[in-house]
Amino acid sequence: MKIAITTFENNSHSLVPSDLHHTNYFLLLNTDDLNQYKFIPNMYNKTISGSKIFCSQFLIKQGVDAIICGKNDEQTAQMFILAGIKIEEMPGARVDEIIKQISEHSLLNV
């Protein structure tokens, strides 16, 4: 399963921001090997309008199966749902704790 986690910083101690607009990085990981992951800078977070839509489209194009993020507005959530992407809202959670939950199969039913 390919998962995207929204983050403030590009390290495993970072927190999940409150929403997509405040996301500085996307952490992409595959549950087949949780030690192999990649932080991608969010090039849309400085956009004056439409940043949430652009971020959603970017993640859909990455082929993610699930996203762990802050709160979503209705339009953003609908885009993910229509694309078949599971959404887990966890604003303020630490990335390393999320990865631990994924590895223990207690998050997203991995």
C-alpha positions as CSV (number, residue, x, y, z in Angstrom):
1,M,0.0,0.0,0.0
2,K,1.4,3.4,-1.0
3,I,0.7,6.0,1.7
4,A,1.3,9.8,1.8
5,I,1.7,11.6,5.1
6,T,1.6,15.4,5.2
7,T,4.3,17.0,7.3
8,F,5.7,20.3,8.5
9,E,9.4,19.2,8.1
10,N,11.3,16.6,6.2
11,N,12.1,14.3,9.1
12,S,10.5,11.5,11.1
13,H,10.0,13.7,14.1
14,S,7.8,16.2,12.2
15,L,4.2,16.7,13.0
16,V,1.2,16.4,10.7
17,P,-0.1,20.0,10.0
18,S,-3.7,21.1,10.6
19,D,-4.6,21.0,6.9
20,L,-3.2,20.6,3.4
21,H,-2.6,24.4,3.0
22,H,0.0,24.3,5.8
23,T,1.8,21.2,4.5
24,N,5.5,21.8,3.7
25,Y,6.3,18.2,2.7
26,F,4.6,14.9,1.6
27,L,6.2,11.8,3.0
28,L,5.6,8.9,0.5
29,L,6.1,5.4,1.8
30,N,5.2,1.9,0.8
31,T,4.1,-0.6,3.4
32,D,6.2,-3.3,1.8
33,D,9.3,-1.6,3.1
34,L,8.7,1.1,5.7
35,N,12.5,1.8,5.9
36,Q,12.4,3.2,2.3
37,Y,10.6,6.5,2.1
38,K,10.8,9.8,0.4
39,F,10.0,13.4,1.4
40,I,8.7,15.6,-1.4
41,P,8.5,19.4,-1.0
42,N,4.9,20.7,-1.4
43,M,5.3,23.2,-4.2
44,Y,1.7,24.3,-3.8
45,N,1.6,25.5,-0.1
46,K,2.5,29.1,-1.1
47,T,-0.3,29.3,-3.7
48,I,-2.7,32.1,-2.8
49,S,-5.8,30.1,-3.8
50,G,-6.5,26.5,-4.8
51,S,-3.6,25.0,-2.9
52,K,-5.7,22.2,-1.4
53,I,-7.0,21.2,-4.8
54,F,-3.5,21.3,-6.4
55,C,-2.2,19.2,-3.4
56,S,-5.0,16.7,-3.8
57,Q,-4.4,16.3,-7.5
58,F,-0.7,15.9,-7.0
59,L,-1.2,13.1,-4.4
60,I,-3.8,11.4,-6.7
61,K,-1.2,11.4,-9.5
62,Q,1.4,9.8,-7.2
63,G,-0.9,6.8,-7.0
64,V,-1.3,6.8,-3.2
65,D,-3.8,4.4,-1.7
66,A,-4.2,6.4,1.6
67,I,-3.3,9.8,3.0
68,I,-2.7,10.6,6.6
69,C,-3.2,14.3,7.1
70,G,-4.8,17.1,9.0
71,K,-8.4,18.1,8.5
72,N,-9.9,18.2,5.0
73,D,-12.6,20.4,3.7
74,E,-15.6,18.8,1.9
75,Q,-14.2,19.4,-1.6
76,T,-10.8,18.0,-0.9
77,A,-12.3,14.9,0.9
78,Q,-14.6,14.3,-2.0
79,M,-11.6,14.3,-4.5
80,F,-9.8,11.7,-2.4
81,I,-12.9,9.5,-2.0
82,L,-13.7,9.7,-5.7
83,A,-10.1,8.6,-6.4
84,G,-10.5,5.6,-4.1
85,I,-8.0,7.0,-1.5
86,K,-8.5,6.3,2.2
87,I,-8.3,9.3,4.5
88,E,-7.0,9.3,8.0
89,E,-7.2,12.7,9.7
90,M,-4.5,12.9,12.4
91,P,-3.5,16.6,12.9
92,G,-0.7,17.1,15.3
93,A,0.5,13.4,15.2
94,R,4.2,12.7,14.9
95,V,5.4,11.0,11.8
96,D,7.5,8.4,13.6
97,E,4.5,7.4,15.8
98,I,2.3,7.1,12.6
99,I,4.9,4.8,11.0
100,K,5.1,2.7,14.1
101,Q,1.3,2.3,14.1
102,I,1.4,1.3,10.4
103,S,4.1,-1.3,11.1
104,E,2.0,-2.7,13.9
105,H,-0.9,-2.9,11.5
106,S,-3.1,-0.8,13.9
107,L,-3.5,2.0,11.4
108,L,-5.3,1.8,8.0
109,N,-5.7,-2.0,8.3
110,V,-2.4,-2.5,6.5
